[in-house]
Amino acid sequence: MEIIMSVAIGFLFMAAVYLMLSKSLIRIIIGTGLLSHGAHLLLLTMGGLGGNSPPVVSHGVSVSDYADPLPQALILTAIVISFAVTSFFLVLAYRSYQELGTDNMNLLRGTEDYE
């Protein structure tokens, strides 16, 4: 299962880098979203995928048979942060499109002269 997850993570990172290198601002935002999803899957895979063990030690479970809850907490925090960053990027892109009328990164650079 870890091999399949590694391939999926690699594909998400590849697609994210491809989208972030484009000239469209919307594609860059989608690329950052894909990159954050790849990071979430990476954290989940590093924490271990298998097992039906509970995340909290209860009375019937020995100490060595429980799942580590730390990767789940890290993923939950990363999901909240990536949602906030993506929503900020979307509002910023919408506002810049309203003001300038384009989402092309080459046209958003401005002019050389400052008159």
C-alpha positions as CSV (number, residue, x, y, z in Angstrom):
1,M,0.0,0.0,0.0
2,E,2.9,2.4,0.7
3,I,4.1,1.9,-2.9
4,I,0.7,3.0,-4.3
5,M,0.7,6.0,-2.0
6,S,4.3,6.9,-3.0
7,V,3.3,6.9,-6.6
8,A,0.2,9.0,-5.9
9,I,2.3,11.5,-3.9
10,G,4.8,11.7,-6.7
11,F,2.1,12.3,-9.3
12,L,0.6,15.1,-7.1
13,F,3.9,16.7,-6.6
14,M,4.6,16.5,-10.4
15,A,1.3,18.0,-11.3
16,A,1.7,20.7,-8.7
17,V,5.1,21.8,-9.9
18,Y,3.8,21.8,-13.6
19,L,0.9,24.0,-12.7
20,M,2.9,26.3,-10.5
21,L,5.3,27.0,-13.4
22,S,2.5,28.2,-15.7
23,K,1.6,31.8,-16.4
24,S,-2.0,31.7,-15.3
25,L,-2.7,32.8,-11.7
26,I,-5.5,30.3,-11.3
27,R,-3.3,27.4,-12.4
28,I,-0.7,28.5,-9.8
29,I,-3.4,28.4,-7.1
30,I,-4.5,25.0,-8.2
31,G,-0.9,23.9,-8.1
32,T,-0.4,25.0,-4.5
33,G,-3.6,23.2,-3.6
34,L,-2.3,20.0,-5.2
35,L,1.0,20.5,-3.5
36,S,-0.7,20.7,-0.1
37,H,-2.7,17.5,-0.8
38,G,0.5,15.7,-1.7
39,A,2.1,16.9,1.6
40,H,-1.0,15.6,3.5
41,L,-0.6,12.2,1.9
42,L,3.1,12.2,2.6
43,L,2.5,12.9,6.3
44,L,-0.2,10.1,6.4
45,T,2.1,7.6,4.7
46,M,5.0,8.5,7.0
47,G,2.8,7.9,10.0
48,G,1.9,4.4,8.8
49,L,-1.1,3.1,6.9
50,G,-1.9,-0.3,8.2
51,G,-3.6,-1.6,11.3
52,N,-7.0,-1.5,12.9
53,S,-5.5,-0.3,16.2
54,P,-7.3,2.4,18.1
55,P,-5.5,5.8,18.4
56,V,-6.0,5.9,22.2
57,V,-5.0,3.2,24.7
58,S,-8.1,1.7,26.3
59,H,-8.5,-1.0,28.9
60,G,-8.4,-4.0,26.5
61,V,-5.5,-2.9,24.4
62,S,-1.8,-3.3,25.3
63,V,0.5,-0.3,25.1
64,S,2.3,-1.6,22.0
65,D,-0.9,-2.2,20.0
66,Y,-2.2,1.4,19.6
67,A,-1.8,3.8,16.6
68,D,0.2,7.0,16.9
69,P,-2.2,9.9,16.9
70,L,0.5,12.5,16.1
71,P,0.4,12.2,12.3
72,Q,-3.4,12.6,12.3
73,A,-3.1,15.7,14.3
74,L,-0.4,17.1,12.0
75,I,-2.6,16.4,8.9
76,L,-5.6,18.0,10.5
77,T,-3.5,21.1,11.2
78,A,-2.0,21.1,7.7
79,I,-5.5,20.9,6.2
80,V,-6.7,23.9,8.1
81,I,-3.6,25.9,7.2
82,S,-3.8,25.0,3.5
83,F,-7.5,25.9,3.4
84,A,-6.7,29.3,4.8
85,V,-3.8,29.9,2.4
86,T,-5.8,28.7,-0.6
87,S,-8.8,30.9,0.3
88,F,-6.4,33.9,0.7
89,F,-4.8,33.2,-2.7
90,L,-8.3,33.0,-4.3
91,V,-9.4,36.3,-2.9
92,L,-6.1,37.9,-3.9
93,A,-6.4,36.5,-7.5
94,Y,-10.1,37.7,-7.7
95,R,-9.2,41.2,-6.6
96,S,-6.2,41.5,-8.9
97,Y,-8.4,40.3,-11.8
98,Q,-11.0,42.9,-11.0
99,E,-8.4,45.7,-10.9
100,L,-6.1,44.7,-13.8
101,G,-8.4,42.6,-16.0
102,T,-5.9,39.7,-16.5
103,D,-4.5,36.7,-14.7
104,N,-1.4,36.4,-16.9
105,M,1.7,36.6,-14.7
106,N,3.7,38.3,-17.5
107,L,1.2,41.1,-17.8
108,L,0.9,41.5,-14.0
109,R,4.6,42.6,-13.7
110,G,3.9,46.2,-14.7
111,T,5.9,48.6,-16.8
112,E,9.6,49.5,-16.8
113,D,9.1,53.2,-16.5
114,Y,7.6,54.8,-13.4
115,E,6.2,58.0,-14.9
